Each structure stands twice: as C-alpha cells, then as structure tokens.
Amino acid sequence: MGSTASSRLRSIGSTPAPESSRDGSADPHYGRAMGETRKGPLDGYRILELTTTVSGPMAAMTLADQGAEVLKIEPPFTGDTARFLGPARNGMAAMFATVNRNKKSVCLDLKVDEERAIFLDLVRTADALIENYRPGVLDRMGLGYEALSAIRPELVYASITGYGTGPYENRRVFDPLIQATAGTAAAQGGEDPENVRMIIFDKVTALTTAQAVTAALLERARTGRGQYLPITMLESALSYQWPDVMWSRTYVGDGVSSGPGELADWFPTFQAADGPVSIILVSDGAIELFSIWREASLHTDPRFATPALREANIDELVAEVNALIADVPVAEVCATLDAFGVPVARVNTLDEVFDDEQVRHLGSIIETEHPDGGPMRIARPPVPFGGVRETAETFPAKHAPRLGEDSAAVLGELGVDSETIARLLARDAQNAAAVHAMLEARAAAEAASTDD
C-alpha cells in the first residue's frame, strides 16, 4: 500500500523551513507547507509502462516524479524481475523500491485474450507507453506501435532496446555490453579495459527516454498526433559520451590542433594525510596558488609548466602533490584551497555521502519508510518545479507498489466487471503466496549454508 505522510521520517540534515520570501514564493531549498498540495508539471498525463529492471522503470519514474500517472503493467507471478534483484527486505528489493516509486501496479497476462483486451482499453486512455521488450516481441503479440496507434492515434510509444535492429538485434543486452560496444570500457582502462562501476547506460537511456516522451507530448499538443520513439541504449551511450570521450576523434582530416591528451586524464585524485582528495590543477593559476600554499615550486618546474606538460607528466605530478600534502588532513586541504579559489573536494566513500555537509545542507537525501521494505533512503528529485523542493513530508507521494496492488482500483475505474476483477485478484493472491513460500525456502537454504 502507498504510505501516508505520517510514515515519513525526515530529510537527512534538513533544517527548519524558513518563512516565505517577500513575494510569497517558497525558498527553493524547502518543501511545501504542511497540508499544501502541488500537482507536478505532468499532472493529467497517463503513462503505461511495460518495462523491467532499470532503463524503462527509471524513465517512467522520472515522469511519475513530475506528476504523470504511471500504470506499471506487470505479468502475473513474478512481475518485474527487478523485484528480486539485489538487497531486499520483506520481499521488496531496494533498487525496485527506488525506481518504481509514485507508480500504480496493474497485473495483467497479455498472452490471455481477455486480459489483453483489458490492456487495450487502458491504451485508449493513455497518453504514452514505454516498453523495453526485445525487438519484435510486442509486434508478434499484436501490441506494437502500428496496432496500438490504430486504436489510439494520439499515443506516444517509446520502445527501448539495447542495439535496435541490425546485426545485434537478437543479442541479450546488459549494460556492460553497451559499455563494451561504445568504447566506454576501453576509455576507462586503456589496454586493460574496465567497466564503469554502475549501470550507467541503463540510466542514461532512462533519462533520454523521459525527455523524449515529454518532448513528443509537447509536439502532440501542437499537432494532435502521437508518434513512435525507437530508443537504443547504444545510441544513448554514444550521444552521452561524445562531447568529451570522443573529442579527439570528432574532427576528421587534417588541420586539427592537438590537445593536451584526453579530458579524463587531466583529473587525477591525490592522497592527503587521512584520505583521498580531488584537486583540479589544470590552470596555471591553480598550480601556482597550490605551490605558494605548500611553499613549493611546482609552478616553475619545467615538467609542469603548461596544462599539456602536466598531463604528459601526470604520474610525476601526482607523486609531487602527494608528498606535499602527506601530512595535511583532507579537511585542511579543502578549507585552504577553497579560500584560494582552487577547485577541491573530499573524495567521499559511499557511506560518507550521507554526512557530507553540502548534502546535509540541501537535504538531498530523504529518509522515509516503505510499508514493506521498511526504513530507506532515497535521493530526492533534483529539480524543484514551482520553486519548491520535496522533503520527507511530501516525497514520495506513493511508495513502490506490491505486484498488482492497484489492479482493483484501476480496472474498476476502467469499467471492468467485478467478477473479472475478483478472479484476477484471487489469481494474484495465490501467486503471491507461492512466491512468498519460494523466497522463504531460499532464505532458509542460504541461512543453512552459512551455518555450515
């Protein structure tokens, strides 16, 4: 069930909300007043989501956070398989709880004629649909763009795939494969390729999709027509990394001035007395100020005289800087260089992010309680629409749902008869009990193996 405001705990480090500004607008750092409601910019739009894991769910989450009504259509028994992926509590996986907030779950078996007909009735009420099935699957089920646009010409239909059509279209796709194909892994590790330690292009594709759907809805407001949006993870990845990762490969032919290496190579981290720190010593002024502080002569050392030379001799530069701050705490490095105007930041561990003073000042991390998963942390949406930032009292409006949690309400509103709804709910309850038993058995087996 979606929780109420009373279940919210707090925004980490948030401070009391200030009084309204003179023109009556709220300070953008704080949430709306108690009892005040504000509909998001996408209020009134209905999105159907037929997706799993991250790319599609996160795209729909973004639209839901901005006020759209998102109906997550899930198959019976397991639903979105991400429900069981990664750390979980009481059957609710953390990642699923994050990217499926503010949605309604409707459980339908689209391979069954009766339930597919119900889905088609939902399509007639929808503004957009997002799917990430493998190419051709929904077409073969009679649920591709051509079929659905025939009954809902205004529909914006976003189709997410890994590679699109062509030589790789039947390849099962995971984010590391896109990193491999796009050159990202090689860019990270050179002769010893490494993946970025996150599913970066799943998330890039999600943001690309959310923006594309919003733009298509804006165009529809002018034309009255929907459209098909084929979105590939590969092209999303290439577009995302092109400005910097491919800057030395953008211009073709002669007459191109040489640059000081790859952009990423300009930014090493350094080691202070009690931990790593990021210092940007690209400009001549920055390295001179650093040298003055440490009573050193790096700025006059011919190895480091220009940005190009500093990049070419980056290993030597790192060694020299490390030696100069080896006995200086990170806090002092940051405070001093901040005062000098030299770009600097502590390198936080994942656990230290929560206590970072800037993160706490902004209240960027919200602590709340999922009705099944229990206490949890989430990053609040970064954009304060209407000049108002969300707090633990206002966000999320609805936690990630159980499988089929909203079926009865949504189908009842659609006009599905009560007997059909009762039959579907009984099936889902039986399936839920079976899944629960399976999870308990697996947990018991894991506990037994640990004891051994």
C-alpha positions, 0 to 999 in steps of 0.5 A: 500500500502507498504510505501516508505522510505520517510514515515519513521520517525526515530529510537527512540534515534538513533544517527548519523551513524558513518563512516565505520570501517577500513575494510569497514564493517558497525558498527553493531549498524547502518543501511545501507547507504542511497540508499544501498540495502541488500537482507536478508539471505532468499532472493529467498525463497517463503513462503505461509502462511495460518495462523491467529492471532499470532503463524503462522503470527509471524513465517512467519514474522520472515522469511519475516524479513530475506528476504523470500517472504511471500504470506499471503493467506487470505479468502475473507471478513474478512481475518485474524481475527487478523485484528480486534483484539485489538487497531486499527486505520483506520481499521488496528489493531496494533498487525496485523500491527506488525506481518504481516509486509514485507508480500504480501496479496493474497485473495483467497476462497479455498472452490471455485474450481477455486480459489483453483486451483489458490492456487495450482499453487502458491504451485508449486512455493513455497518453504514452507507453514505454516498453523495453521488450526485445525487438519484435516481441510486442509486434508478434503479440499484436501490441506494437506501435502500428496496432496500438496507434490504430486504436489510439492515434494520439499515443506516444510509444517509446520502445527501448532496446539495447542495439535496435535492429541490425546485426545485434538485434537478437543479442541479450543486452546488459549494460556492460555490453553497451559499455563494451560496444561504445568504447566506454570500457576501453576509455576507462582502462586503456589496454586493460579495459574496465567497466564503469562501476554502475549501470550507467547506460541503463540510466542514461537511456532512462533519462533520454527516454523521459525527455523524449516522451515529454518532448513528443507530448509537447509536439502532440499538443501542437499537432494532435498526433502521437508518434513512435520513439525507437530508443537504443541504449547504444545510441544513448551511450554514444550521444552521452559520451561524445562531447568529451570521450570522443573529442579527439576523434570528432574532427576528421582530416587534417588541420586539427590542433592537438590537445593536451591528451584526453579530458579524463586524464587531466583529473587525477585524485591525490592522497592527503594525510587521512584520505583521498582528495580531488584537486583540479590543477589544470590552470596555471593559476591553480598550480601556482596558488597550490605551490605558494600554499605548500611553499613549493615550486611546482609552478616553475618546474619545467615538467609542469609548466603548461596544462599539456606538460602536466598531463604528459607528466601526470604520474610525476605530478601526482607523486609531487602533490602527494608528498606535499600534502602527506601530512595535511588532513583532507579537511585542511586541504579543502578549507585552504584551497577553497579560500584560494579559489582552487577547485577541491573536494573530499573524495567521499566513500559511499557511506560518507555521502550521507554526512557530507555537509553540502548534502546535509545542507540541501537535504538531498537525501530523504529518509522515509519508510516503505510499508514493506521494505521498511526504513530507506533512503532515497535521493530526492528529485533534483529539480524543484518545479514551482520553486519548491523542493520535496522533503520527507513530508511530501516525497514520495507521494506513493511508495513502490507498489506490491505486484498488482496492488492497484489492479482493483482500483484501476480496472474498476475505474476502467469499467471492468466487471467485478467478477473479472476483477475478483478472479484476477485478484484471487489469481494474484493472491495465490501467486503471491503466496507461492512466491512468498513460500519460494523466497522463504525456502531460499532464505532458509537454504542460504541461512543453512549454508552459512551455518555450515 
